[in-house]
């Protein structure tokens, strides 16, 4: 799983606190004080996710979100909103934010959201790398072989998610960032049985 988290926060004390929280979880924070400083790090195929405050003096979090989407539509952006700011939270999701967190945010809640976003980003990038690898193979590569390779990769990702989730489909679906019914459909396609990934309990 990727570990980079681009932090965009103008409050120096809060930014330092977030950095410490992430480092304790063995993540790799990249702290910046605003959009102007952060934009050089926001690029296509960035191997991480973005955690951005919404209210900042130079540009707000929605500027960050829109800029990130122009660079990479599948780059997860988590926005930090004010406490009980429901309209802003709804707008964040509507405009394509991966998630939103209310400030002040409990460290466990933040880490859980970041882990989900990082896992999804890792899977997206793995899929891209498989496609790029296949596109670079010789020109006589058949469409059928390409499809088979992609399906093998998809099956491995699903099996890894189920193994991490101890066979619990709901948890695996959340980690993969897909609806539970979609995961059941893919499991059916590959004849994957959830209980095969449940760890044995002690007597």
GULOKOL-584692 format. One line per 8 residues: number of its first residue (from 1); for each residue x, y, z of N, C-alpha, C. Coordinates in steps of 0.2 Angstrom, whole numbers. Layout:
BEGIN
NUM = X Y Z X Y Z X Y Z | ...
END
This chain:
BEGIN
1 = 4 -6 0 0 0 0 4 6 0 | 2 11 -4 6 18 -4 5 21 3 | 10 25 4 10 29 11 10 36 11 | 11 39 5 12 46 4 5 50 5 | 5 55 9 -1 59 10 1 67 10 | -1 70 4 0 77 4 -5 81 8 | -2 84 13 -6 88 18 -6 96 15 | -12 98 15 -13 106 13 -16 109 19
9 = -13 112 23 -16 115 29 -12 122 31 | -15 128 31 -12 134 33 -10 135 40 | -14 131 44 -13 132 52 -7 128 54 | -1 131 56 5 128 57 4 123 62 | 1 124 68 0 120 73 -4 113 71 | -9 114 68 -13 109 66 -10 105 61 | -6 108 56 -2 104 51 3 100 55 | 7 103 60 12 99 63 8 93 67
17 = 2 94 70 -1 88 73 -3 83 68 | -5 85 62 -7 80 57 -1 76 55 | 5 79 54 11 76 52 13 71 58 | 13 73 64 15 68 69 10 62 70 | 3 63 69 -1 58 69 0 53 63 | 2 55 57 3 51 51 10 47 52 | 15 50 55 21 47 56 21 42 61 | 16 42 66 16 37 71 12 31 68
25 = 9 32 62 6 26 59 10 24 53 | 16 26 53 21 24 47 19 26 41 | 15 32 40 14 35 34 19 40 32 | 19 43 26 24 48 24 20 54 22 | 20 59 27 17 65 26 21 70 22 | 18 74 17 21 79 14 18 86 16 | 20 89 21 16 95 23 17 101 19 | 12 105 17 12 111 14 7 116 17
33 = 9 122 16 5 128 20 -1 130 15 | -2 128 9 -7 130 5 -7 128 -2 | -12 129 -6 -12 127 -13 -6 129 -17 | -4 135 -16 2 137 -20 8 133 -19 | 10 131 -13 15 127 -12 14 120 -14 | 8 117 -13 6 110 -14 6 108 -21 | 4 113 -26 2 112 -33 8 108 -36 | 14 109 -35 19 106 -38 20 99 -37
41 = 17 97 -31 17 89 -30 10 86 -33 | 5 90 -35 -1 86 -37 0 85 -45 | 1 79 -46 2 77 -53 -1 70 -55 | -1 69 -61 -4 62 -63 0 57 -61 | -3 51 -59 1 45 -56 4 47 -49 | 2 52 -46 5 53 -39 3 47 -35 | 9 44 -32 8 38 -28 6 39 -21 | 0 42 -20 -2 44 -13 -9 47 -14
49 = -11 51 -8 -18 54 -8 -17 61 -5 | -22 65 -6 -22 72 -3 -26 73 2 | -24 76 8 -28 78 13 -28 86 14 | -33 89 12 -33 97 12 -39 100 16 | -37 105 20 -42 110 23 -46 113 18 | -52 115 19 -56 118 14 -55 126 15 | -55 129 21 -54 136 22 -47 138 23 | -44 141 17 -37 143 18 -37 150 14
57 = -32 154 16 -32 161 13 -30 162 6 | -26 157 3 -24 158 -4 -30 155 -9 | -31 149 -8 -36 145 -12 -40 141 -7 | -46 139 -8 -49 134 -4 -48 127 -6 | -51 123 -2 -50 116 -3 -54 113 -10 | -59 117 -12 -62 115 -18 -58 117 -24 | -53 122 -24 -48 124 -29 -43 118 -29 | -41 115 -23 -37 110 -23 -40 104 -27
65 = -46 102 -25 -50 97 -28 -50 97 -36 | -52 103 -38 -53 104 -45 -46 103 -49 | -41 106 -46 -34 106 -49 -32 98 -49 | -33 95 -44 -31 88 -43 -35 84 -49 | -41 85 -50 -45 82 -55 -43 83 -62 | -40 89 -63 -37 90 -70 -31 86 -71 | -27 85 -66 -21 81 -66 -22 73 -66 | -27 71 -62 -28 64 -62 -35 63 -59
73 = -40 61 -63 -47 61 -60 -48 55 -55 | -43 51 -54 -44 45 -49 -39 47 -43 | -37 53 -42 -33 54 -37 -37 56 -31 | -37 52 -25 -42 53 -20 -40 60 -16 | -45 64 -15 -44 70 -11 -49 70 -5 | -46 70 1 -50 71 7 -50 78 10 | -56 81 11 -57 88 13 -58 88 20 | -55 93 24 -57 94 31 -62 100 31
81 = -68 99 34 -73 104 35 -74 106 42 | -77 111 43 -79 114 50 -84 109 53 | -84 109 60 -89 105 63 -96 106 61 | -100 101 60 -107 101 58 -108 106 52 | -103 107 48 -104 111 41 -107 106 36 | -114 104 37 -117 99 32 -117 102 25 | -119 108 23 -119 110 16 -112 109 13 | -107 111 16 -100 110 14 -98 103 13
89 = -100 99 17 -98 92 17 -102 89 11 | -108 91 10 -112 88 4 -109 90 -2 | -107 97 -2 -104 99 -8 -97 96 -10 | -94 94 -5 -87 90 -6 -88 84 -9 | -93 80 -7 -95 73 -10 -97 74 -17 | -102 79 -18 -105 80 -25 -100 82 -30 | -94 86 -28 -89 88 -32 -84 83 -33 | -84 77 -30 -80 72 -31 -74 71 -26
97 = -75 74 -20 -70 72 -15 -71 65 -13 | -65 61 -11 -66 54 -9 -69 54 -3 | -68 59 2 -71 59 8 -71 66 11 | -74 67 17 -73 73 21 -73 71 28 | -69 75 32 -68 74 39 -70 81 43 | -73 80 48 -75 86 52 -69 88 57 | -68 94 57 -63 97 62 -66 99 68 | -63 97 74 -57 93 75 -59 86 74
105 = -54 82 71 -55 76 69 -51 71 73 | -54 66 76 -50 61 80 -45 57 76 | -39 56 78 -34 53 75 -36 46 72 | -39 42 75 -41 36 73 -46 36 66 | -50 41 67 -55 42 61 -51 45 55 | -46 49 56 -42 52 50 -38 46 47 | -35 42 52 -31 37 49 -35 31 45 | -41 30 48 -45 25 45 -47 27 37
113 = -49 34 37 -50 37 30 -44 37 26 | -39 38 28 -33 39 24 -30 32 22 | -31 27 26 -29 20 24 -34 17 19 | -40 19 19 -45 17 14 -43 20 7 | -42 27 8 -40 31 1 -33 28 -1 | -29 27 3 -22 24 0 -23 17 -3 | -27 13 0 -28 7 -3 -31 7 -9 | -36 11 -10 -39 12 -17 -34 15 -22
121 = -30 20 -20 -25 23 -24 -20 18 -27 | -18 13 -22 -13 8 -24 -16 3 -29 | -22 1 -28 -26 -3 -33 -26 0 -40 | -28 6 -40 -29 10 -46 -22 10 -50 | -17 12 -46 -10 12 -49 -8 5 -51 | -9 0 -48 -7 -6 -50 -11 -8 -56 | -17 -7 -57 -21 -8 -63 -18 -4 -69 | -16 2 -68 -13 6 -73 -7 3 -75
129 = -3 1 -70 4 -2 -72 3 -9 -76 | -2 -13 -74 -3 -19 -78 -5 -17 -85 | -9 -12 -86 -11 -10 -93 -5 -7 -97 | -1 -3 -94 4 -1 -97 9 -6 -99 | 10 -11 -95 15 -16 -96 12 -20 -102 | 6 -22 -102 3 -25 -108 3 -22 -114 | 2 -15 -114 2 -11 -120 9 -11 -123 | 14 -12 -119 21 -12 -121 24 -19 -124
137 = 19 -24 -123 21 -30 -126 21 -30 -134 | 23 -35 -137 24 -35 -144 17 -35 -147 | 16 -32 -153 10 -30 -157 5 -36 -158 | 8 -43 -158 4 -48 -159 0 -51 -153 | 1 -47 -147 -3 -48 -141 -11 -48 -143 | -14 -54 -141 -21 -54 -143 -25 -50 -138 | -31 -48 -140 -36 -45 -135 -38 -50 -130 | -39 -56 -132 -41 -62 -127 -35 -62 -121
145 = -29 -62 -123 -24 -63 -118 -23 -57 -114 | -24 -51 -117 -25 -45 -113 -30 -45 -107 | -36 -47 -110 -42 -48 -105 -40 -53 -99 | -37 -59 -101 -35 -64 -96 -31 -61 -91 | -26 -57 -93 -21 -54 -88 -24 -49 -84 | -29 -45 -86 -32 -40 -82 -37 -44 -77 | -40 -49 -79 -44 -53 -75 -40 -57 -69 | -35 -59 -71 -30 -62 -66 -28 -57 -61
153 = -27 -51 -63 -25 -46 -58 -31 -44 -54 | -37 -43 -57 -42 -41 -53 -44 -47 -48 | -43 -53 -50 -45 -59 -45 -40 -58 -39 | -34 -57 -41 -29 -56 -35 -30 -51 -30 | -32 -45 -33 -34 -39 -29 -40 -41 -24 | -45 -44 -27 -51 -46 -23 -49 -51 -18 | -45 -56 -19 -43 -61 -14 -39 -58 -9 | -34 -53 -11 -30 -50 -5 -35 -46 -1
161 = -40 -42 -4 -44 -38 0 -48 -43 5 | -51 -48 3 -54 -53 7 -50 -56 12 | -44 -58 11 -39 -60 16 -38 -55 21 | -37 -49 19 -36 -44 24 -42 -42 29 | -48 -44 26 -54 -42 29 -57 -49 33 | -53 -54 33 -55 -60 36 -61 -63 33 | -62 -62 27 -67 -65 23 -74 -61 24 | -74 -55 27 -80 -51 28 -80 -47 22
169 = -86 -48 18 -87 -45 11 -88 -37 12 | -92 -35 17 -93 -28 18 -87 -24 19 | -82 -27 23 -76 -23 25 -71 -23 18 | -71 -29 15 -67 -29 9 -70 -24 3 | -76 -24 3 -79 -19 -2 -77 -12 0 | -78 -10 6 -76 -4 8 -69 -2 7 | -64 -7 8 -57 -6 7 -56 -5 -1 | -59 -8 -5 -59 -8 -12 -62 -2 -15
177 = -66 1 -11 -70 7 -13 -75 6 -18 | -78 0 -18 -84 -2 -22 -90 -4 -18 | -96 -4 -21 -102 -6 -18 -101 -14 -16 | -105 -16 -11 -104 -23 -9 -107 -28 -14 | -113 -25 -18 -116 -30 -23 -111 -30 -29 | -107 -25 -30 -102 -26 -36 -97 -31 -34 | -95 -31 -28 -90 -36 -26 -93 -43 -26 | -99 -44 -24 -102 -50 -24 -102 -53 -32
185 = -104 -48 -36 -104 -50 -43 -97 -52 -46 | -92 -49 -44 -85 -50 -46 -83 -57 -43 | -85 -58 -37 -83 -64 -33 -87 -70 -37 | -93 -69 -39 -97 -74 -43 -93 -76 -49 | -91 -71 -53 -88 -72 -59 -81 -76 -58 | -78 -75 -53 -71 -79 -52 -72 -85 -47 | -78 -86 -45 -80 -92 -41 -76 -91 -34 | -76 -85 -32 -72 -84 -25 -77 -85 -20
193 = -76 -89 -15 -80 -90 -9 -77 -86 -3 | -81 -82 0 -78 -78 6 -76 -82 12 | -79 -87 13 -78 -91 19 -71 -94 19 | -68 -95 13 -62 -98 12 -56 -93 14 | -58 -87 16 -53 -82 18 -54 -81 26 | -58 -84 29 -59 -83 36 -54 -87 40 | -51 -83 44 -45 -86 48 -48 -91 54 | -46 -97 55 -48 -101 60 -48 -98 67
201 = -53 -100 71 -53 -97 78 -50 -103 82 | -48 -101 88 -45 -106 93 -51 -109 96 | -49 -115 98 -54 -119 102 -56 -116 109
END
